[in-house]
Structure formats: C-alpha cells, structure tokens
Amino acid sequence: MPSVVDINWYIALSGILFVIGVLGVLLRRNAIIVFMSIELMLNSANLLFVAFARHLGSLHGQVLVFFVITVAAAEVAVGLALIVAIFRTKKSINIDEINILKG
C-alpha cells in the first residue's frame, strides 16, 4: 500500500528551504550565492503554492507558480548581467567590496 504524503510535510519542507534561503542571503557575501538563496526562497514558495493547489483541488496555485517562475527567470537574467558587469569593473563579486551604487 503506497504511503500518502500529508500537506504538513510539504509545509515543513517549504519552511526549511525558505529558512536556508534566508540564511544564505543574510550570512553569505558572494553575490551569486545570494542570488541562489533568493531562488531557493522563491522555489519554497512555489512548493507551497503547488501543495495547496493540490490540497484544495484548484489550479490557481499552479498558475501562480507559472508567473513566479517567469519573474524568477527575468530576475536571474538581469541579476547575472549586473554581476558580470560589476565583476568586469571591480574584479570582485563580494557584496562588502561593491560600493559603486553609493552616491
């Protein structure tokens, strides 16, 4: 008999992934790792949207995930372009060393 995964497991996994993402944003100084942590937080939210959509029997959560993935892809494209441009001028992607946005 196959085991049924309860929605509480999805909520717990999503919470763990979100906390790992927050810790990555707060504790790491590498810009690429910060972007990866932000993507991890977005994917944990996507997991919750899909889990609740399945639990409630509605497709609204899955449609919302489609839009979140679209925004995340655009964010990665723009963010990586900025990181490459900053690396070309500063020769570093350490967030503490980047101060070109200061006036």
N, CA, C and O atoms as a printed pandas DataFrame, in Angstrom:
     atom_number atom_name residue_name chain_id  residue_number  x_coord  y_coord  z_coord
0              1         N          MET        A               1    0.852   -1.180    0.000
1              2        CA          MET        A               1    0.000    0.000    0.000
2              3         C          MET        A               1    0.897    1.242    0.000
3              4         O          MET        A               1    1.729    1.390    0.894
4              5         N          PRO        A               2    0.745    2.136   -0.984
5              6        CA          PRO        A               2    1.603    3.332   -1.029
6              7         C          PRO        A               2    1.261    4.291    0.103
7              8         O          PRO        A               2    0.107    4.427    0.509
8              9         N          SER        A               3    2.296    4.944    0.593
9             10        CA          SER        A               3    2.074    5.907    1.667
10            11         C          SER        A               3    1.626    7.243    1.068
11            12         O          SER        A               3    2.051    7.628   -0.021
12            13         N          VAL        A               4    0.775    7.925    1.793
13            14        CA          VAL        A               4    0.252    9.212    1.356
14            15         C          VAL        A               4    1.013   10.305    2.099
15            16         O          VAL        A               4    1.121   10.280    3.325
16            17         N          VAL        A               5    1.536   11.257    1.343
17            18        CA          VAL        A               5    2.266   12.368    1.948
18            19         C          VAL        A               5    1.265   13.458    2.287
19            20         O          VAL        A               5    0.563   13.969    1.414
20            21         N          ASP        A               6    1.209   13.804    3.553
21            22        CA          ASP        A               6    0.284   14.824    4.039
22            23         C          ASP        A               6    0.808   16.212    3.680
23            24         O          ASP        A               6    2.003   16.385    3.442
24            25         N          ILE        A               7   -0.078   17.189    3.642
25            26        CA          ILE        A               7    0.320   18.559    3.282
26            27         C          ILE        A               7    1.266   19.151    4.327
27            28         O          ILE        A               7    2.029   20.068    4.023
28            29         N          ASN        A               8    1.219   18.639    5.540
29            30        CA          ASN        A               8    2.127   19.151    6.577
30            31         C          ASN        A               8    3.588   18.903    6.229
31            32         O          ASN        A               8    4.454   19.700    6.590
32            33         N          TRP        A               9    3.871   17.806    5.531
33            34        CA          TRP        A               9    5.245   17.538    5.103
34            35         C          TRP        A               9    5.707   18.573    4.081
35            36         O          TRP        A               9    6.853   19.021    4.119
36            37         N          TYR        A              10    4.826   18.944    3.183
37            38        CA          TYR        A              10    5.174   19.970    2.194
38            39         C          TYR        A              10    5.401   21.332    2.866
39            40         O          TYR        A              10    6.307   22.078    2.495
40            41         N          ILE        A              11    4.573   21.632    3.848
41            42        CA          ILE        A              11    4.738   22.898    4.563
42            43         C          ILE        A              11    6.057   22.912    5.318
43            44         O          ILE        A              11    6.760   23.923    5.321
44            45         N          ALA        A              12    6.399   21.799    5.957
45            46        CA          ALA        A              12    7.659   21.720    6.696
46            47         C          ALA        A              12    8.856   21.832    5.752
47            48         O          ALA        A              12    9.806   22.561    6.040
48            49         N          LEU        A              13    8.815   21.117    4.632
49            50        CA          LEU        A              13    9.911   21.188    3.664
50            51         C          LEU        A              13   10.052   22.591    3.102
51            52         O          LEU        A              13   11.165   23.094    2.950
52            53         N          SER        A              14    8.940   23.218    2.795
53            54        CA          SER        A              14    8.990   24.579    2.278
54            55         C          SER        A              14    9.561   25.545    3.315
55            56         O          SER        A              14   10.339   26.436    2.973
56            57         N          GLY        A              15    9.182   25.375    4.557
57            58        CA          GLY        A              15    9.730   26.224    5.618
58            59         C          GLY        A              15   11.223   26.044    5.777
59            60         O          GLY        A              15   11.956   27.018    5.949
60            61         N          ILE        A              16   11.682   24.794    5.719
61            62        CA          ILE        A              16   13.119   24.523    5.838
62            63         C          ILE        A              16   13.884   25.149    4.674
63            64         O          ILE        A              16   14.933   25.762    4.878
64            65         N          LEU        A              17   13.364   24.997    3.454
65            66        CA          LEU        A              17   14.013   25.590    2.287
66            67         C          LEU        A              17   14.043   27.112    2.378
67            68         O          LEU        A              17   15.036   27.743    2.015
68            69         N          PHE        A              18   12.953   27.694    2.862
69            70        CA          PHE        A              18   12.905   29.154    2.987
70            71         C          PHE        A              18   13.913   29.648    4.014
71            72         O          PHE        A              18   14.580   30.658    3.788
72            73         N          VAL        A              19   14.030   28.953    5.135
73            74        CA          VAL        A              19   14.991   29.353    6.171
74            75         C          VAL        A              19   16.425   29.224    5.648
75            76         O          VAL        A              19   17.262   30.086    5.919
76            77         N          ILE        A              20   16.711   28.154    4.901
77            78        CA          ILE        A              20   18.045   28.016    4.315
78            79         C          ILE        A              20   18.322   29.173    3.358
79            80         O          ILE        A              20   19.432   29.703    3.333
80            81         N          GLY        A              21   17.325   29.565    2.577
81            82        CA          GLY        A              21   17.493   30.697    1.672
82            83         C          GLY        A              21   17.728   32.000    2.409
83            84         O          GLY        A              21   18.585   32.792    2.015
84            85         N          VAL        A              22   16.975   32.232    3.477
85            86        CA          VAL        A              22   17.168   33.458    4.263
86            87         C          VAL        A              22   18.558   33.482    4.883
87            88         O          VAL        A              22   19.225   34.517    4.878
88            89         N          LEU        A              23   18.992   32.354    5.411
89            90        CA          LEU        A              23   20.337   32.293    5.996
90            91         C          LEU        A              23   21.405   32.538    4.935
91            92         O          LEU        A              23   22.415   33.188    5.205
92            93         N          GLY        A              24   21.184   32.022    3.736
93            94        CA          GLY        A              24   22.134   32.274    2.659
94            95         C          GLY        A              24   22.216   33.742    2.289
95            96         O          GLY        A              24   23.301   34.254    2.015
96            97         N          VAL        A              25   21.072   34.426    2.278
97            98        CA          VAL        A              25   21.073   35.859    1.960
98            99         C          VAL        A              25   21.747   36.659    3.074
99           100         O          VAL        A              25   22.503   37.592    2.802
100          101         N          LEU        A              26   21.477   36.299    4.312
101          102        CA          LEU        A              26   21.999   37.085    5.430
102          103         C          LEU        A              26   23.457   36.806    5.765
103          104         O          LEU        A              26   24.173   37.703    6.211
104          105         N          LEU        A              27   23.903   35.577    5.557
105          106        CA          LEU        A              27   25.229   35.206    6.041
106          107         C          LEU        A              27   26.309   35.192    4.965
107          108         O          LEU        A              27   27.488   35.347    5.285
108          109         N          ARG        A              28   25.944   35.013    3.715
109          110        CA          ARG        A              28   26.950   34.902    2.671
110          111         C          ARG        A              28   27.196   36.258    2.029
111          112         O          ARG        A              28   26.294   37.094    1.974
112          113         N          ARG        A              29   28.401   36.477    1.548
113          114        CA          ARG        A              29   28.772   37.748    0.944
114          115         C          ARG        A              29   29.006   37.638   -0.555
115          116         O          ARG        A              29   29.278   38.648   -1.203
116          117         N          ASN        A              30   28.909   36.453   -1.117
117          118        CA          ASN        A              30   29.095   36.265   -2.547
118          119         C          ASN        A              30   27.769   36.551   -3.251
119          120         O          ASN        A              30   26.733   36.005   -2.873
120          121         N          ALA        A              31   27.802   37.404   -4.268
121          122        CA          ALA        A              31   26.568   37.831   -4.930
122          123         C          ALA        A              31   25.869   36.666   -5.628
123          124         O          ALA        A              31   24.640   36.626   -5.664
124          125         N          ILE        A              32   26.619   35.728   -6.177
125          126        CA          ILE        A              32   25.988   34.590   -6.853
126          127         C          ILE        A              32   25.285   33.697   -5.844
127          128         O          ILE        A              32   24.192   33.205   -6.124
128          129         N          ILE        A              33   25.874   33.479   -4.693
129          130        CA          ILE        A              33   25.231   32.662   -3.656
130          131         C          ILE        A              33   23.996   33.370   -3.113
131          132         O          ILE        A              33   23.012   32.713   -2.771
132          133         N          VAL        A              34   24.030   34.686   -3.029
133          134        CA          VAL        A              34   22.852   35.442   -2.598
134          135         C          VAL        A              34   21.719   35.260   -3.603
135          136         O          VAL        A              34   20.568   35.070   -3.209
136          137         N          PHE        A              35   22.034   35.315   -4.899
137          138        CA          PHE        A              35   21.007   35.087   -5.911
138          139         C          PHE        A              35   20.464   33.661   -5.844
139          140         O          PHE        A              35   19.262   33.448   -5.999
140          141         N          MET        A              36   21.334   32.695   -5.616
141          142        CA          MET        A              36   20.874   31.308   -5.480
142          143         C          MET        A              36   19.970   31.158   -4.261
143          144         O          MET        A              36   19.002   30.398   -4.298
144          145         N          SER        A              37   20.273   31.870   -3.191
145          146        CA          SER        A              37   19.437   31.813   -1.988
146          147         C          SER        A              37   18.071   32.435   -2.230
147          148         O          SER        A              37   17.062   31.939   -1.728
148          149         N          ILE        A              38   18.036   33.513   -2.993
149          150        CA          ILE        A              38   16.758   34.126   -3.344
150          151         C          ILE        A              38   15.930   33.172   -4.192
151          152         O          ILE        A              38   14.718   33.063   -4.007
152          153         N          GLU        A              39   16.579   32.484   -5.118
153          154        CA          GLU        A              39   15.877   31.497   -5.937
154          155         C          GLU        A              39   15.358   30.347   -5.076
155          156         O          GLU        A              39   14.275   29.821   -5.335
156          157         N          LEU        A              40   16.115   29.955   -4.062
157          158        CA          LEU        A              40   15.661   28.903   -3.155
158          159         C          LEU        A              40   14.416   29.340   -2.388
159          160         O          LEU        A              40   13.506   28.540   -2.167
160          161         N          MET        A              41   14.376   30.605   -1.986
161          162        CA          MET        A              41   13.189   31.115   -1.298
162          163         C          MET        A              41   11.989   31.154   -2.237
163          164         O          MET        A              41   10.877   30.815   -1.833
164          165         N          LEU        A              42   12.204   31.565   -3.491
165          166        CA          LEU        A              42   11.102   31.575   -4.452
166          167         C          LEU        A              42   10.591   30.160   -4.725
167          168         O          LEU        A              42    9.386   29.948   -4.858
168          169         N          ASN        A              43   11.498   29.204   -4.806
169          170        CA          ASN        A              43   11.079   27.824   -5.053
170          171         C          ASN        A              43   10.363   27.224   -3.848
171          172         O          ASN        A              43    9.493   26.369   -4.015
172          173         N          SER        A              44   10.709   27.652   -2.649
173          174        CA          SER        A              44    9.969   27.161   -1.487
174          175         C          SER        A              44    8.534   27.706   -1.501
175          176         O          SER        A              44    7.598   27.009   -1.109
176          177         N          ALA        A              45    8.371   28.938   -1.948
177          178        CA          ALA        A              45    7.016   29.487   -2.090
178          179         C          ALA        A              45    6.254   28.748   -3.193
179          180         O          ALA        A              45    5.057   28.491   -3.061
180          181         N          ASN        A              46    6.948   28.409   -4.273
181          182        CA          ASN        A              46    6.311   27.642   -5.349
182          183         C          ASN        A              46    5.848   26.278   -4.856
183          184         O          ASN        A              46    4.769   25.815   -5.225
184          185         N          LEU        A              47    6.654   25.640   -4.032
185          186        CA          LEU        A              47    6.270   24.345   -3.470
186          187         C          LEU        A              47    4.988   24.466   -2.657
187          188         O          LEU        A              47    4.113   23.604   -2.738
188          189         N          LEU        A              48    4.878   25.523   -1.881
189          190        CA          LEU        A              48    3.650   25.736   -1.106
190          191         C          LEU        A              48    2.449   26.000   -2.009
191          192         O          LEU        A              48    1.361   25.475   -1.769
192          193         N          PHE        A              49    2.643   26.809   -3.039
193          194        CA          PHE        A              49    1.539   27.086   -3.957
194          195         C          PHE        A              49    1.018   25.802   -4.595
195          196         O          PHE        A              49   -0.193   25.591   -4.670
196          197         N          VAL        A              50    1.923   24.948   -5.052
197          198        CA          VAL        A              50    1.512   23.704   -5.699
198          199         C          VAL        A              50    0.876   22.756   -4.688
199          200         O          VAL        A              50   -0.113   22.091   -4.997
200          201         N          ALA        A              51    1.439   22.693   -3.478
201          202        CA          ALA        A              51    0.888   21.795   -2.453
202          203         C          ALA        A              51   -0.531   22.217   -2.068
203          204         O          ALA        A              51   -1.421   21.374   -1.954
204          205         N          PHE        A              52   -0.740   23.505   -1.870
205          206        CA          PHE        A              52   -2.081   23.967   -1.502
206          207         C          PHE        A              52   -3.049   23.864   -2.682
207          208         O          PHE        A              52   -4.237   23.611   -2.482
208          209         N          ALA        A              53   -2.558   24.057   -3.905
209          210        CA          ALA        A              53   -3.427   23.889   -5.066
210          211         C          ALA        A              53   -3.897   22.442   -5.177
211          212         O          ALA        A              53   -5.059   22.179   -5.485
212          213         N          ARG        A              54   -2.989   21.513   -4.926
213          214        CA          ARG        A              54   -3.382   20.103   -4.975
214          215         C          ARG        A              54   -4.311   19.752   -3.821
215          216         O          ARG        A              54   -5.276   19.007   -3.994
216          217         N          HIS        A              55   -4.017   20.287   -2.654
217          218        CA          HIS        A              55   -4.842   20.001   -1.474
218          219         C          HIS        A              55   -6.263   20.540   -1.647
219          220         O          HIS        A              55   -7.233   19.891   -1.257
220          221         N          LEU        A              56   -6.373   21.726   -2.232
221          222        CA          LEU        A              56   -7.693   22.349   -2.403
222          223         C          LEU        A              56   -8.374   21.945   -3.703
223          224         O          LEU        A              56   -9.545   22.262   -3.910
224          225         N          GLY        A              57   -7.663   21.255   -4.576
225          226        CA          GLY        A              57   -8.258   20.821   -5.828
226          227         C          GLY        A              57   -8.466   21.942   -6.827
227          228         O          GLY        A              57   -9.399   21.893   -7.628
228          229         N          SER        A              58   -7.618   22.943   -6.790
229          230        CA          SER        A              58   -7.743   24.099   -7.670
230          231         C          SER        A              58   -6.448   24.275   -8.460
231          232         O          SER        A              58   -5.375   23.887   -7.997
232          233         N          LEU        A              59   -6.550   24.851   -9.628
233          234        CA          LEU        A              59   -5.362   25.106  -10.442
234          235         C          LEU        A              59   -4.789   26.508  -10.248
235          236         O          LEU        A              59   -3.783   26.851  -10.869
236          237         N          HIS        A              60   -5.406   27.313   -9.408
237          238        CA          HIS        A              60   -4.951   28.696   -9.230
238          239         C          HIS        A              60   -3.516   28.762   -8.712
239          240         O          HIS        A              60   -2.741   29.614   -9.145
240          241         N          GLY        A              61   -3.162   27.885   -7.804
241          242        CA          GLY        A              61   -1.802   27.876   -7.267
242          243         C          GLY        A              61   -0.777   27.528   -8.322
243          244         O          GLY        A              61    0.315   28.096   -8.338
244          245         N          GLN        A              62   -1.113   26.603   -9.202
245          246        CA          GLN        A              62   -0.177   26.220  -10.249
246          247         C          GLN        A              62   -0.023   27.307  -11.298
247          248         O          GLN        A              62    1.061   27.474  -11.857
248          249         N          VAL        A              63   -1.077   28.042  -11.572
249          250        CA          VAL        A              63   -0.977   29.180  -12.486
250          251         C          VAL        A              63   -0.102   30.269  -11.864
251          252         O          VAL        A              63    0.693   30.901  -12.560
252          253         N          LEU        A              64   -0.246   30.485  -10.571
253          254        CA          LEU        A              64    0.586   31.469   -9.881
254          255         C          LEU        A              64    2.051   31.055   -9.905
255          256         O          LEU        A              64    2.929   31.909  -10.025
256          257         N          VAL        A              65    2.329   29.767   -9.793
257          258        CA          VAL        A              65    3.700   29.268   -9.877
258          259         C          VAL        A              65    4.298   29.577  -11.242
259          260         O          VAL        A              65    5.474   29.926  -11.341
260          261         N          PHE        A              66    3.503   29.452  -12.285
261          262        CA          PHE        A              66    3.985   29.792  -13.624
262          263         C          PHE        A              66    4.457   31.237  -13.684
263          264         O          PHE        A              66    5.512   31.513  -14.256
264          265         N          PHE        A              67    3.704   32.159  -13.110
265          266        CA          PHE        A              67    4.104   33.565  -13.113
266          267         C          PHE        A              67    5.320   33.813  -12.223
267          268         O          PHE        A              67    6.178   34.628  -12.563
268          269         N          VAL        A              68    5.403   33.124  -11.095
269          270        CA          VAL        A              68    6.569   33.283  -10.213
270          271         C          VAL        A              68    7.830   32.784  -10.914
271          272         O          VAL        A              68    8.881   33.414  -10.804
272          273         N          ILE        A              69    7.745   31.673  -11.626
273          274        CA          ILE        A              69    8.901   31.157  -12.352
274          275         C          ILE        A              69    9.312   32.125  -13.458
275          276         O          ILE        A              69   10.503   32.303  -13.712
276          277         N          THR        A              70    8.346   32.745  -14.110
277          278        CA          THR        A              70    8.650   33.735  -15.151
278          279         C          THR        A              70    9.380   34.936  -14.571
279          280         O          THR        A              70   10.367   35.400  -15.143
280          281         N          VAL        A              71    8.907   35.438  -13.450
281          282        CA          VAL        A              71    9.561   36.575  -12.795
282          283         C          VAL        A              71   10.947   36.170  -12.296
283          284         O          VAL        A              71   11.888   36.959  -12.389
284          285         N          ALA        A              72   11.084   34.958  -11.772
285          286        CA          ALA        A              72   12.376   34.494  -11.285
286          287         C          ALA        A              72   13.387   34.382  -12.425
287          288         O          ALA        A              72   14.562   34.701  -12.244
288          289         N          ALA        A              73   12.937   33.930  -13.595
289          290        CA          ALA        A              73   13.841   33.834  -14.742
290          291         C          ALA        A              73   14.307   35.214  -15.188
291          292         O          ALA        A              73   15.475   35.399  -15.528
292          293         N          ALA        A              74   13.405   36.168  -15.187
293          294        CA          ALA        A              74   13.792   37.538  -15.547
294          295         C          ALA        A              74   14.744   38.119  -14.515
295          296         O          ALA        A              74   15.696   38.818  -14.862
296          297         N          GLU        A              75   14.485   37.828  -13.248
297          298        CA          GLU        A              75   15.358   38.317  -12.171
298          299         C          GLU        A              75   16.758   37.739  -12.298
299          300         O          GLU        A              75   17.744   38.443  -12.081
300          301         N          VAL        A              76   16.852   36.472  -12.646
301          302        CA          VAL        A              76   18.164   35.848  -12.803
302          303         C          VAL        A              76   18.899   36.442  -13.996
303          304         O          VAL        A              76   20.101   36.694  -13.917
304          305         N          ALA        A              77   18.203   36.665  -15.084
305          306        CA          ALA        A              77   18.851   37.226  -16.271
306          307         C          ALA        A              77   19.404   38.621  -15.987
307          308         O          ALA        A              77   20.551   38.917  -16.322
308          309         N          VAL        A              78   18.601   39.464  -15.377
309          310        CA          VAL        A              78   19.050   40.823  -15.060
310          311         C          VAL        A              78   20.122   40.801  -13.974
311          312         O          VAL        A              78   21.115   41.524  -14.063
312          313         N          GLY        A              79   19.924   39.980  -12.957
313          314        CA          GLY        A              79   20.896   39.909  -11.860
314          315         C          GLY        A              79   22.249   39.403  -12.306
315          316         O          GLY        A              79   23.277   39.959  -11.917
316          317         N          LEU        A              80   22.268   38.364  -13.109
317          318        CA          LEU        A              80   23.550   37.855  -13.586
318          319         C          LEU        A              80   24.233   38.831  -14.528
319          320         O          LEU        A              80   25.460   38.929  -14.533
320          321         N          ALA        A              81   23.459   39.555  -15.325
321          322        CA          ALA        A              81   24.054   40.592  -16.173
322          323         C          ALA        A              81   24.696   41.688  -15.323
323          324         O          ALA        A              81   25.781   42.172  -15.643
324          325         N          LEU        A              82   24.030   42.070  -14.253
325          326        CA          LEU        A              82   24.615   43.074  -13.350
326          327         C          LEU        A              82   25.870   42.544  -12.663
327          328         O          LEU        A              82   26.852   43.271  -12.513
328          329         N          ILE        A              83   25.841   41.288  -12.250
329          330        CA          ILE        A              83   27.015   40.700  -11.588
330          331         C          ILE        A              83   28.202   40.652  -12.548
331          332         O          ILE        A              83   29.328   40.963  -12.159
332          333         N          VAL        A              84   27.957   40.267  -13.792
333          334        CA          VAL        A              84   29.043   40.226  -14.777
334          335         C          VAL        A              84   29.591   41.625  -15.031
335          336         O          VAL        A              84   30.804   41.807  -15.126
336          337         N          ALA        A              85   28.709   42.610  -15.142
337          338        CA          ALA        A              85   29.161   43.989  -15.377
338          339         C          ALA        A              85   29.965   44.517  -14.189
339          340         O          ALA        A              85   30.974   45.196  -14.374
340          341         N          ILE        A              86   29.523   44.208  -12.982
341          342        CA          ILE        A              86   30.255   44.653  -11.794
342          343         C          ILE        A              86   31.582   43.931  -11.681
343          344         O          ILE        A              86   32.584   44.537  -11.300
344          345         N          PHE        A              87   31.607   42.638  -12.008
345          346        CA          PHE        A              87   32.858   41.885  -11.938
346          347         C          PHE        A              87   33.886   42.424  -12.928
347          348         O          PHE        A              87   35.083   42.439  -12.639
348          349         N          ARG        A              88   33.420   42.864  -14.095
349          350        CA          ARG        A              88   34.348   43.409  -15.084
350          351         C          ARG        A              88   35.012   44.693  -14.604
351          352         O          ARG        A              88   36.169   44.951  -14.936
352          353         N          THR        A              89   34.297   45.496  -13.829
353          354        CA          THR        A              89   34.882   46.757  -13.363
354          355         C          THR        A              89   35.604   46.607  -12.031
355          356         O          THR        A              89   36.665   47.203  -11.842
356          357         N          LYS        A              90   35.063   45.836  -11.113
357          358        CA          LYS        A              90   35.629   45.742   -9.757
358          359         C          LYS        A              90   36.514   44.530   -9.540
359          360         O          LYS        A              90   37.276   44.497   -8.574
360          361         N          LYS        A              91   36.435   43.525  -10.416
361          362        CA          LYS        A              91   37.180   42.275  -10.290
362          363         C          LYS        A              91   36.840   41.516   -9.014
363          364         O          LYS        A              91   37.659   40.755   -8.498
364          365         N          SER        A              92   35.635   41.724   -8.511
365          366        CA          SER        A              92   35.173   41.023   -7.312
366          367         C          SER        A              92   33.651   41.009   -7.318
367          368         O          SER        A              92   33.015   41.935   -7.821
368          369         N          ILE        A              93   33.067   39.939   -6.750
369          370        CA          ILE        A              93   31.615   39.886   -6.592
370          371         C          ILE        A              93   31.240   39.801   -5.121
371          372         O          ILE        A              93   30.125   39.409   -4.778
372          373         N          ASN        A              94   32.174   40.168   -4.260
373          374        CA          ASN        A              94   31.900   40.214   -2.828
374          375         C          ASN        A              94   31.017   41.430   -2.554
375          376         O          ASN        A              94   31.351   42.544   -2.956
376          377         N          ILE        A              95   29.914   41.221   -1.882
377          378        CA          ILE        A              95   28.947   42.296   -1.652
378          379         C          ILE        A              95   29.538   43.406   -0.780
379          380         O          ILE        A              95   29.198   44.576   -0.957
380          381         N          ASP        A              96   30.409   43.054    0.147
381          382        CA          ASP        A              96   31.009   44.065    1.017
382          383         C          ASP        A              96   31.962   44.990    0.262
383          384         O          ASP        A              96   32.149   46.140    0.659
384          385         N          GLU        A              97   32.559   44.503   -0.813
385          386        CA          GLU        A              97   33.523   45.302   -1.565
386          387         C          GLU        A              97   32.868   46.137   -2.659
387          388         O          GLU        A              97   33.501   47.040   -3.208
388          389         N          ILE        A              98   31.643   45.856   -2.975
389          390        CA          ILE        A              98   30.962   46.586   -4.067
390          391         C          ILE        A              98   30.300   47.820   -3.470
391          392         O          ILE        A              98   29.390   47.706   -2.649
392          393         N          ASN        A              99   30.754   48.991   -3.880
393          394        CA          ASN        A              99   30.162   50.234   -3.389
394          395         C          ASN        A              99   29.915   51.216   -4.523
395          396         O          ASN        A              99   29.904   52.425   -4.294
396          397         N          ILE        A             100   29.715   50.720   -5.751
397          398        CA          ILE        A             100   29.500   51.635   -6.877
398          399         C          ILE        A             100   28.115   52.241   -6.868
399          400         O          ILE        A             100   27.880   53.211   -7.590
400          401         N          LEU        A             101   27.193   51.721   -6.091
401          402        CA          LEU        A             101   25.858   52.296   -6.036
402          403         C          LEU        A             101   25.765   53.445   -5.048
403          404         O          LEU        A             101   24.725   54.097   -4.962
404          405         N          LYS        A             102   26.832   53.706   -4.300
405          406        CA          LYS        A             102   26.827   54.817   -3.363
406          407         C          LYS        A             102   26.980   56.122   -4.135
407          408         O          LYS        A             102   27.711   56.189   -5.124
408          409         N          GLY        A             103   26.274   57.171   -3.666
409          410        CA          GLY        A             103   26.272   58.457   -4.365
410          411         C          GLY        A             103   27.423   59.317   -4.120
411          412         O          GLY        A             103   27.500   60.416   -4.669
